[in-house]
Amino acid sequence: MKKGKWIITIFLIMIIAYILHPLILRRIFHVSFQEEIIKYSKVYSVDPYLIAAVIKVESNFNPYAISPKEARGLMQIMPATGSWAAEKIGLENFYVEELYTSEVNIEIGSWYLQNLNKQFNGNIPLVLAAYNGGSGNVSKWLLDKRYSKDGKNLDYIPFLETRNYVKKVLSYRKLYKRIYNFNL
């Protein structure tokens, strides 16, 4: 089969799988650590589909992931952020290696999403931009007419990585909402 026909065939199979049934999609887009995701989504009032989407994009559900910038675990928490959050949450005797533990990582990441959610008044694109690009940067961008016409939303995200990150997370969140029922 020629390359073009092969690509078209795969594309058609993907469309059929998407249309047919969420069960098929769940096999392709599996969500690990559902118990922890649901638990901490309730504790910190964060959308579980958002948590799952952040994990997918950050680490592809690899609890031992580490970034070139030293972010760790499922939700790619920086050591300094982990220590700060652990203190705020009241996790006693926290040490950075615990960021590789799904329970601790998802708790800290969920708490941090809640914190950003409060800071940015529930504006999920801003929350995600801050999670990836830093809340200080998002606050600056909102004050800059090149990036925000109204000071409340970002019309343009100047960091390509952050711009792509927001799009990916929102896309996975939408997909997970369609194919999963986290029984909240």
N, C-alpha and C positions, 0 to 999 in steps of 0.2 A: 504494500500500500504506500502510495506517495505521501510525503510529509504533509502536504496541505490537506489531503483527505483524512489523514490520521488526526490532525488537529481538529478538523471539523467533527469527526466522529467522537472524539473525547469531549468536545464542547457540547454536542447534542446529548451525550450521556449525562453530563453534568446538569444540563437544563432539565432533562427528564427526572433525574434524581431529586433536583430541587423542587420540581412540581409534584412529583409522586407522593412522597411521604417524609415527615420529619424523622422517622425511624432510620431511614437510609442516611439522612444527613447527620444524625447522632453518631453513627459509626464513623463517618468521615471527620466530623467536628466534635470529637469527644471532649467532655469537660471532666477533668479529674478534680479531686478535693471538694466535691459538692457539699459534703457535710460541713466542712469548715467554712466554705463560702456562705452557705445559708446561715450558719450560726452567727458569724460576725456581721453579716448583712443586717441581721435582726438587732444585734447588740449596738451597732453604730448607725443604724437607719440608713444604710447605703444599698442601692439597687444591686441585688446579687448578680444580675446579668452584666452590670457594669464591672463588678469585681472580676467575674469570669473573663470578660473581654480584656481587661487590663492584664490579667495573668497570661492570657493567650498571647497578647502582643509583646509583653515584657519578657516572658521566659518560655513560652510554648509549653507551660505546665511542667517545667524542669525545676524541681526544688533546689538543685545544686548549681543553677545558672549563676554566672558572675560576669559582669560587664567589664569592658576595658577601664571604666571609671570606678570599678570596685563595688558597684551596686550588686546586691546579693539576693538570691532566692527567687521564689515565684513572682513576687511583685516588684522585684529589683529595688530593694530598699538600700539606700546609702548607709554606711555604718553610723555616721553622725546623726542622720535622720532617725535611724533605728534606736539609738541611745536616747535621743531627745523624746521620741514618742513613747518608748518604754517607761521613761520617768513619768511622763504625763499620764499614761494609762495606769501606772502603778505596778508594772512588772518588776518584781524584786530580783536582785542578783542577775540582771540581764547581762549577757555577754554577746558580742557581735556574731559569733558562730551560730547562735540560735536563729539567725536570719535564714539559715538553711532548713529550719524546721517549719513544715507547712503551717502548723497551728500558730506559731509566733509570727511568721511572715504575713500570713493573711490577716491576723488580728491587727498588726501594726499598719499594714497597707490599707485596711478598711478604716481604721481610725484616721489615718492621714487623708483618705478620700473624704471622710466626714468633715474633717477640719477644713479642707479646701472648699468643700461644698458650702460650709458656713461663710467662709471668707468671700466666695464669689456668688453668693445668693442663689445657689442651686443651678447656676448656669453650667451645664455639663461640659460643653466645649471649653469653657474657661478652666474648669476644674482639671480637665485632661491636659490642657496646654500647660497649666501650672505643675501638674504631676510630672510631666516630662521636661518642661523647659524652665521650671522654677516660678514660684509665685511672685517673686520680685520682678521678674521679667514681664510677666503677664500684667502686673499692676502698672508698669512703665508703658507697655504697649497700649493699654486702655487710655492713657493720657496723651498718646501721640496720634494726631489726626491722620497720619499715614496708615495707621493700623486699625484705628477705631473711629468711626464717624460720630458715634453717640456716647462714647466713654463707658458703655455697658456691655458691648459685644465686640469681638474681634472680626474685622472684615478681612484682615490679612495677618497671617502669622509669619514673622520674618525668618524664623528658623525652619529650614526645610524639614529637618528630622521631626520637629514638633508638629509641623503642619501635617505631615504624613502620618504621624502617630495618632493624632486626633481623628483623622479620617478612618484609620484602621480600627481603632477601638470602637468608634461609633458603629462601624460596619459589623464587627463581631457582636456587639451588643444587640443590634437589630436581629442578626441571625440567631443568636442564642434565645432571644425572646420568642422567636418563631418556632424553634424546634424543642425547647425545654420548658418544663413546668417545675419550677423550684418549690412549689407548694408552700407558699409563705403564709 
